[in-house]
Amino acid sequence: MMKRPYKSPLEHGRTYEIITVGDGRTLPQHFDPEVLEAFKKVALDFVDIFHSCQD
């Protein structure tokens, strides 16, 4: 996660939820359907990579 001075970082699960379900500002329809499906297929791989890169 990257900390930004203007907002708090989001956990992967929350980010996944925003992209796949929406949050009122971002909706799944905003993404190319093929890209969205590809993201869903590899989302857990990103979690594994994140955890393997922790200090």
C-alpha positions as a Markdown table, in Angstrom:
| # | Residue | x | y | z |
|---|---|---|---|---|
| 1 | Met | 0.0 | 0.0 | 0.0 |
| 2 | Met | 1.2 | 3.5 | -0.7 |
| 3 | Lys | 0.5 | 6.2 | 1.7 |
| 4 | Arg | -0.5 | 9.5 | 0.1 |
| 5 | Pro | -0.6 | 12.8 | 1.8 |
| 6 | Tyr | -4.1 | 13.6 | 0.6 |
| 7 | Lys | -5.8 | 10.3 | 1.6 |
| 8 | Ser | -5.4 | 7.1 | 3.5 |
| 9 | Pro | -4.3 | 3.9 | 1.8 |
| 10 | Leu | -6.9 | 1.3 | 0.9 |
| 11 | Glu | -6.6 | -2.4 | 1.6 |
| 12 | His | -6.6 | -4.7 | -1.4 |
| 13 | Gly | -10.0 | -6.2 | -0.4 |
| 14 | Arg | -11.6 | -2.8 | -0.3 |
| 15 | Thr | -10.0 | -1.8 | -3.7 |
| 16 | Tyr | -11.3 | -5.1 | -5.2 |
| 17 | Glu | -14.7 | -4.3 | -3.9 |
| 18 | Ile | -14.7 | -0.8 | -5.3 |
| 19 | Ile | -13.6 | -2.0 | -8.7 |
| 20 | Thr | -16.0 | -5.1 | -8.9 |
| 21 | Val | -19.0 | -3.8 | -7.0 |
| 22 | Gly | -18.6 | 0.0 | -7.0 |
| 23 | Asp | -18.7 | 2.7 | -4.3 |
| 24 | Gly | -21.0 | 5.4 | -5.7 |
| 25 | Arg | -18.1 | 7.1 | -7.5 |
| 26 | Thr | -16.5 | 4.2 | -9.3 |
| 27 | Leu | -18.6 | 1.5 | -10.9 |
| 28 | Pro | -17.7 | -1.8 | -12.7 |
| 29 | Gln | -19.2 | -0.3 | -15.9 |
| 30 | His | -16.4 | 2.2 | -15.9 |
| 31 | Phe | -13.9 | -0.5 | -16.9 |
| 32 | Asp | -13.6 | -2.5 | -20.1 |
| 33 | Pro | -15.4 | -5.8 | -19.4 |
| 34 | Glu | -12.4 | -7.9 | -20.6 |
| 35 | Val | -10.0 | -6.0 | -18.4 |
| 36 | Leu | -12.4 | -6.3 | -15.4 |
| 37 | Glu | -12.7 | -10.1 | -15.9 |
| 38 | Ala | -8.9 | -10.4 | -16.2 |
| 39 | Phe | -8.5 | -8.4 | -13.0 |
| 40 | Lys | -11.0 | -10.7 | -11.1 |
| 41 | Lys | -9.0 | -13.8 | -12.3 |
| 42 | Val | -5.7 | -12.5 | -11.0 |
| 43 | Ala | -6.7 | -10.4 | -8.0 |
| 44 | Leu | -5.6 | -13.0 | -5.4 |
| 45 | Asp | -2.2 | -13.3 | -7.1 |
| 46 | Phe | -1.7 | -9.6 | -6.3 |
| 47 | Val | -2.4 | -10.3 | -2.6 |
| 48 | Asp | 0.2 | -13.1 | -2.6 |
| 49 | Ile | 2.8 | -10.9 | -4.3 |
| 50 | Phe | 2.1 | -8.1 | -1.8 |
| 51 | His | 2.6 | -10.4 | 1.1 |
| 52 | Ser | 5.7 | -12.0 | -0.3 |
| 53 | Cys | 7.3 | -8.5 | -0.7 |
| 54 | Gln | 6.8 | -7.4 | 2.9 |
| 55 | Asp | 9.8 | -6.8 | 5.0 |
